[in-house]
Amino acid sequence: METTSVATPEAPQQTKRKLPALRLPGGRKGKKWARRIAVLALIGLGAAWFALKPGGAPGAALAGQYVPDTVQRRDLTVSVSGTGTVTPIESYYLKPLVTGEVVEAPFEVGDRVEKGQLLYRLDARDAEMSIQQAELSVRQAQKSYDDLAANLTVRAAEGGVVQQVLVQKGDLVSPGTPIAEIADTSTLTAVIPFHSADAQQISAGQAAQVTIAGTMETLSGTVESVSTADLVGTGGALVRNVKIRVSNPGALTAANAATAQVGDIACAGSANFEEALRQTVVAQASGEVTDVPVTAGSRVSAGGALAVLGGTAARSTLEDLAINLENAKLSLQRAQDTLENYTITAPISGTVIEKNIKAGDNVNNIESGSLAVIYDLSYLKLEMNISELDLSKLQEGQRVDITADAIPGQVFEGRVDRVSINGTTTNGFTTYPATILLEDYGGLNPGMNVSADIIVEQTKNALSVPASAVQRGDTVLVPLEGCLAEDGVTIADPASVEERNVTLGGSDGTYVEITSGLSEGDMVLAPAQSGMDAGGGSAAVS
């Protein structure tokens, strides 16, 4: 049978307005993806199609397989769908790190708590005692280290003149080994006897005249002290000793003797001079003498170095003491950190969901479960797995429509917060986790199961036809005059059909946008089962 085509006026030119095509597997757009839709349609509807071609079967097949549909404007929405469970944006299960009795727990279930707020205080007396012991250990270790470090340099206790150096470089010494003799000869004293009755008239601080025996040189001196005890002097007379200090002009030594006169009172005998200071400095630590910075006759001040000790043994001992000190400090720090664990504060701001321990209870850091549970309910969070085929469609900030069977009839709006590229592959198929946040979540509660539609693309008022009506990629069947019966639904003349080329825009999987080739109100023929999702995948209609 010959098929007659009736020409129809060309559809008016329209401004092309193209929604990015739905990304099917392989990422094709425009005519390419539309052709794939046509192939799927043609496989199931081949018989109906060939009824229109020359030599085909009678047109009754067309009437049974196709129904008319009106070209009209619709809102097309492309979305990526999934399911999941909503959870708090953050949750924390409070667990004890130490063992003890709870002495304070100033909060209740339902309370709003802020980060850092006191929740529990445990009896910390044992921990405080441990800190005190650790502090003593640190002090002892520090003292041992400091003493050895200081004693490796042998120093003069008082200033004076080095009389003799008793060691040399390379000597090995131990505690008590003499290092040097020091004397202070800048000031000399002489303990001179005075008659007891005369001495009682002398007091400390008085001026005295001191005469050097032999040279008869006279020096000015000062009375330092007067003895209160009588002694038997030469010839049996009672005397008292008066200590007089003089400045050494430079030549006096302990071998010189002198007499003295205080005012009009003369002494009853003579006495030799004594140095103000004479000492033998000894080592306080063991080691090898590595340096001797003084020689006999050197003048040193108080604290001046006389010798330096070192060597392998001394360095090893000092290093051991340094290690002991560090260990003591670490023990102290550990004890201080442990003390902090006896005060438990809120790790996050949120709402108390559970309180399992109260004041007076004993907790064990091993056996006890959570003390309390805190939820941050400022947002709810949904983790949703995204197919690798849809990953490129998602961006942060995209709107998400969320519904829950537990709250029928309500749609909650969320936003894509983050899409991770850390995928999980199972049986050769990879999914990626997307995090969705809900700020206004109404009656949704943590733990509820929800469905989510991530809005990927959306076109308002798009001229569209059912996706199944598109044939051979970019053509549709348009019923001509006489094709439809008076009811506008039944196909009366299957021969009165035109195959018209159209330009396609985007698709939501059920409907496809027509940017040229058809006008609003035109009729097209679509397969009778037009509710079928010709696009496949996860696209949905708004």
KAURZI-V561779 format. One record per residue. N is the residue number from 1. PHI is phi in whole degrees, -180 to 180 (* if undefined). PSI is psi in whole degrees, -180 to 180 (999 if undefined). Layout:
n={N	N}
phi={PHI	PHI}
psi={PSI	PSI}
//
This chain:
n={1	2	3	4	5	6	7	8	9	10	11	12	13	14	15	16	17	18	19	20	21	22	23	24	25	26	27	28	29	30	31	32	33	34	35	36	37	38	39	40	41	42	43	44	45	46	47	48	49	50	51	52	53	54	55	56	57	58	59	60	61	62	63	64	65	66	67	68	69	70	71	72	73	74	75	76	77	78	79	80	81	82	83	84	85	86	87	88	89	90	91	92	93	94	95	96	97	98	99	100	101	102	103	104	105	106	107	108	109	110	111	112	113	114	115	116	117	118	119	120	121	122	123	124	125	126	127	128	129	130	131	132	133	134	135	136	137	138	139	140	141	142	143	144	145	146	147	148	149	150	151	152	153	154	155	156	157	158	159	160	161	162	163	164	165	166	167	168	169	170	171	172	173	174	175	176	177	178	179	180	181	182	183	184	185	186	187	188	189	190	191	192	193	194	195	196	197	198	199	200	201	202	203	204	205	206	207	208	209	210	211	212	213	214	215	216	217	218	219	220	221	222	223	224	225	226	227	228	229	230	231	232	233	234	235	236	237	238	239	240	241	242	243	244	245	246	247	248	249	250	251	252	253	254	255	256	257	258	259	260	261	262	263	264	265	266	267	268	269	270	271	272	273	274	275	276	277	278	279	280	281	282	283	284	285	286	287	288	289	290	291	292	293	294	295	296	297	298	299	300	301	302	303	304	305	306	307	308	309	310	311	312	313	314	315	316	317	318	319	320	321	322	323	324	325	326	327	328	329	330	331	332	333	334	335	336	337	338	339	340	341	342	343	344	345	346	347	348	349	350	351	352	353	354	355	356	357	358	359	360	361	362	363	364	365	366	367	368	369	370	371	372	373	374	375	376	377	378	379	380	381	382	383	384	385	386	387	388	389	390	391	392	393	394	395	396	397	398	399	400	401	402	403	404	405	406	407	408	409	410	411	412	413	414	415	416	417	418	419	420	421	422	423	424	425	426	427	428	429	430	431	432	433	434	435	436	437	438	439	440	441	442	443	444	445	446	447	448	449	450	451	452	453	454	455	456	457	458	459	460	461	462	463	464	465	466	467	468	469	470	471	472	473	474	475	476	477	478	479	480	481	482	483	484	485	486	487	488	489	490	491	492	493	494	495	496	497	498	499	500	501	502	503	504	505	506	507	508	509	510	511	512	513	514	515	516	517	518	519	520	521	522	523	524	525	526	527	528	529	530	531	532	533	534	535	536	537	538	539	540	541	542}
phi={*	-85	-96	-104	-104	-100	-71	-122	-60	-65	-62	-62	-66	-122	-67	-73	-135	-109	-82	-52	-65	-60	-81	-87	-51	100	74	-77	-129	57	-69	-64	-71	-65	-63	-66	-62	-63	-61	-62	-66	-68	-60	-82	-124	-58	-62	-67	-69	-68	-65	-89	-87	-58	82	-77	-71	-55	-67	-60	-63	-63	-65	-85	-104	-120	-134	-78	-143	-89	-72	-145	-92	-140	-90	-100	-128	-105	-137	-111	-109	-172	-131	179	-120	-81	-134	-63	-61	-157	-139	-145	-104	-79	-125	-76	-104	-135	-110	168	-91	-78	-103	-155	-150	-84	-159	-137	-61	95	-68	-89	-119	-105	-56	92	-73	-65	-114	-138	-129	-105	-63	-116	-63	-64	-67	-65	-67	-62	-65	-60	-65	-66	-64	-63	-64	-66	-61	-65	-65	-65	-64	-61	-67	-63	-62	-65	-60	-71	-75	-71	-113	-82	-123	-78	-73	-131	-74	171	-112	-69	-89	-160	-100	-104	-134	-141	-57	96	-68	-99	-124	-135	-55	99	-69	-63	-110	-159	-108	-129	-136	-103	-100	-71	-127	-119	-127	-137	-96	-109	-79	-124	-55	-56	-64	-71	-63	-68	-94	-102	-133	-61	101	-71	-77	-141	-109	-111	-111	-79	-66	96	-93	61	-71	-108	-122	-82	-138	-137	-71	-92	-160	-128	-68	-100	-105	-84	-124	-93	-94	-63	80	86	-74	-82	-132	-131	-83	-120	-92	-122	-109	-136	-86	-76	-68	131	-108	-77	-136	-68	-80	-81	-113	-153	-117	-147	-141	-113	64	-97	-97	-97	-77	-106	-179	-118	-157	-80	-73	-128	-68	-66	-145	-148	-146	-106	-86	-117	-72	-109	-145	-93	163	-98	-71	-103	-160	-129	-82	-128	-133	-59	96	-69	-93	-124	-95	-60	88	-67	-76	-108	-160	-120	-105	-162	92	-61	-64	-65	-65	-64	-64	-65	-66	-61	-67	-65	-66	-60	-65	-64	-63	-65	-66	-65	-63	-65	-63	-64	-66	-67	-63	-63	-61	-63	-71	-80	-113	-108	-114	-69	-77	-141	-86	174	-111	-74	-95	-139	-134	-103	-129	-122	-60	100	-77	-102	-120	-127	-68	-104	-90	-71	-83	-73	-74	-159	-126	-123	-113	-91	-101	-64	-140	-107	-127	-129	-99	-129	-84	-112	-63	-59	-72	-104	-58	-69	-81	-91	-142	-63	94	-65	-73	-130	-95	-124	-129	-138	-61	-71	-130	-66	85	-115	-119	-106	-102	-126	-136	-71	-93	-160	-122	-83	-99	-89	-83	-123	-104	-133	54	79	-120	-110	-122	-128	-79	-115	-104	-118	-110	-122	-91	-101	-110	51	-88	-66	-121	-55	100	-74	-86	-135	-112	-133	-120	-85	-77	-92	-142	-153	-126	-89	57	-88	-68	-148	-135	-58	-60	-72	-78	-81	-115	50	86	-144	-130	-133	-95	-110	-71	-94	-61	95	-70	-100	-74	-63	-75	74	-124	-76	-84	-88	-130	-63	-77	-90	-134	-114	-92	-115	-77	-132	-106	-97	-108	-84	-144	-104	97	-107	-123	-127	-78	-111	-95	-163	109	-139	-123	-60	97	-61	-110	-132	-103	-126	-55	-59	-92	-75	-73	-65	-81	-69	-81	65	71	-111	-69	-138	-92	-73}
psi={137	134	130	130	131	124	140	153	144	137	142	147	136	153	127	128	104	121	134	131	152	130	102	170	128	-16	25	154	171	-130	-30	-48	-31	-37	-35	-36	-42	-39	-45	-42	-39	-33	-45	-18	25	-43	-41	-36	-45	-14	-21	-17	159	134	2	178	166	151	-2	-30	-38	-41	-30	-23	-18	151	151	152	144	136	119	171	135	161	118	127	129	127	159	123	156	180	165	-173	131	142	164	155	-29	142	153	130	112	120	144	146	-8	172	138	-180	137	120	-13	135	72	60	165	166	135	-14	146	124	150	153	129	-7	141	129	-46	144	127	156	119	22	-42	-40	-39	-37	-38	-37	-43	-43	-40	-37	-41	-40	-38	-44	-43	-45	-39	-42	-45	-42	-47	-41	-46	-44	-40	-39	-13	-13	115	124	156	133	-35	159	153	-163	132	121	-35	136	127	-2	168	167	138	-16	146	128	163	170	130	-11	126	136	-49	158	136	139	145	102	6	-28	133	152	154	129	101	135	138	151	142	-45	-38	-40	-30	-14	-2	143	159	139	-14	152	150	153	123	128	126	126	139	-56	-19	19	140	131	149	138	180	135	124	-41	159	127	147	-1	137	142	160	117	-166	133	6	4	149	131	162	141	137	123	123	136	139	154	133	117	-10	-26	-8	144	-179	-13	-17	144	162	159	169	160	130	108	-121	3	123	156	168	5	-174	171	153	155	154	143	148	-29	135	123	153	116	130	160	145	-1	166	150	-180	136	114	-15	141	95	3	162	170	133	-13	139	131	150	171	129	-1	145	134	-33	155	130	148	-139	170	-46	-44	-43	-40	-42	-42	-39	-40	-41	-35	-40	-43	-39	-44	-40	-40	-39	-40	-39	-39	-44	-40	-41	-39	-41	-40	-38	-37	-29	-13	-11	115	120	165	123	-19	163	135	-162	136	119	-35	146	109	-15	138	173	136	-20	154	138	152	129	-12	-45	-30	143	-149	138	-39	163	132	132	136	105	18	-28	158	155	143	125	122	133	132	132	148	-26	-24	-5	-42	-14	-20	144	154	140	-9	144	145	126	127	133	158	136	-29	-20	76	147	-3	140	126	142	130	-179	144	120	-41	144	115	146	12	86	165	125	127	122	40	6	131	135	157	137	132	137	126	133	140	120	-46	92	7	-123	5	139	151	136	-13	143	134	162	143	137	111	117	111	-48	150	130	126	140	46	134	122	161	164	139	-30	-14	-13	125	148	34	-47	30	154	159	121	120	132	-177	128	-11	-40	147	178	-26	-7	7	-44	136	111	-39	94	-18	-19	67	139	136	112	135	137	161	128	148	-137	173	148	13	-28	-40	154	141	139	117	-18	154	-20	159	159	133	-15	160	145	161	131	154	148	-35	62	-11	-11	139	94	-24	-18	-171	-155	15	152	159	142	999}
//
